[in-house]
Amino acid sequence: MSELRKDPIIGRWVIVAPERSARPKEIKQTQEERGKICVLCEGGESNTPPEILAFRNPGTEPNSPGWQVRVVPNKFPALKVEGELGKSGVGIFDMMNGVGAHEVIIESPSHELDFAFLPVEQIEKVLRAYKSRILDLANDRRFRYTLIFKNQGARAGASIAHPHSQLMALPITPKRLKEELIGAKAHFDYKERCIFCDIIRQERELKTRVISEMGNFITIAPYASRFPFEMWILPSQHHSDFMSVSDDDIAGLAQILKDSLLRLAKALSNPAFNYVIHTAPYRRPRRDYWTTIDEDYHWHIEIMPRVTTPAGFEWGTGFYINPTAPEDAAQYLREEEI
């Protein structure tokens, strides 16, 4: 079984998962070039673990062709649902068993269409699958947070070309999210306003870093962008977690997510990218240092193109060197014809 180990100096958790070394690597190929169906393609259902969730055509059976979006356990999971946390200390070191959930959201039966080029209705189904799985995993008291992320392209860490994203339910709150929660709470305690809502108001006034606004969502190039052409998608109205998004807003989110990724694909010739949904952790009856999370935190999606590579300076300092000003990136993306 994998293990979660805590760095005693900065409090960062690391997953030690030897089984992950066995996962396959697949370069970008067409179905004809491969000569066979990939494990995530329609018709390859027997090559994956049984599905957890699927949106299917009427009359089709589970784990058979006829699906539109399909969610399955990761065949090479970093964390496994089975078992107890088994928290323990080894001298000054803290660890626990690698208990969690690791799932794959197969975004389309089509192997060839990258996510940005899927019909908006298909992207909407993917977002509905995200919400459904986060809500379901909230019922497991061992889990504190569920992360949704997408790696597109080998440079972004994808090992399979078929369009898919991943979900990991964790027994801890990630350090990166804790930093956001603490910063958001400090701003709220001082000003009694959400920092993300303040950012949205200011960016609307300045307009220089706004890329697009559709319905109840806005896409911006963040002021302190870490990467060239980094984008954030935020709900215009305050909501702390992705689970609260309405069905109508999921349709709107699908439109602006497709719009944002299409702009990126056309502007940068379809680059590798990652996106991550940042949402509030599950509320559990335990002592926390944030108590106003519903008021001060604001869920959002961060999209990070992989057009530069972090090197020694970044790893050594935690700083990022971004050669493209977010104002220039926003103008370039804003002017891209979709």
RADA-V868023 format. One record per backbone hydrogen bond with DSSP energy under -0.5 kcal/mol. NH is the residue of the N-H (numbers start at 0). CO is the residue of the C=O. Records with the same first field share a line. If there is no record, write none. Layout:
NH->CO + CO
//
This chain:
2->15
3->95
4->2 + 13
5->93
6->11
7->5
10->6
13->4
15->2 + 13
16->14
19->16
20->17
21->18
22->19
25->158
28->26
33->29
34->30
35->30
40->37
41->108
43->40
46->43
47->44
48->72
51->70
52->70
54->68
55->53
56->65
59->56
63->60
67->54 + 68
68->54
69->105
70->52
71->103
72->49
73->101
76->73
79->97
87->94
89->92
90->88
92->89
93->5
94->87
95->3
96->84
97->1
98->96
99->79
100->168
102->166
103->71
104->164
105->69 + 103
106->104 + 162
107->162
113->111
116->113
117->114
121->118
122->118
123->119
124->120
125->121
126->122
127->123
128->124
129->125
130->126
131->127
132->128
133->129
134->130
135->131
136->132
137->133
138->135
139->136
140->138
142->139
143->169
144->169
146->167
147->276
148->165
149->274
151->149 + 272
152->150
155->152
156->153
157->152
164->104
165->148
166->102
167->146
168->100
169->144
173->171
177->173
178->174
179->175
180->176
181->177
182->178
183->179
184->180
185->181
186->182
187->183
188->184
189->185
190->186
191->187
197->193
198->194
199->195
200->196
201->197
202->198
203->199
204->200
205->201
206->202
209->206
210->218
211->218
213->216
216->213
217->233
218->211
219->231
220->208
221->219
224->221
229->226
230->302
231->219
232->300
233->217 + 231
234->298
235->215
236->215
243->240
244->241
249->245
250->246
251->247
252->248
253->249
254->250
255->251
256->252
257->253
258->254
259->255
260->256
261->257
262->258
263->259
264->260
265->261
266->262
267->263
269->264
272->151
273->303
274->149
275->301
276->147
277->275 + 299
278->276
279->239
281->143
283->281
285->283
294->291
295->291
296->292
298->238
299->277
300->232
301->275
302->230 + 300
303->273 + 301
304->302
305->271
306->304
314->310
315->311
316->312
317->313
321->319
322->320
324->322
327->324
328->324
329->325
330->326
331->327
332->328
333->329
334->330
335->332
//
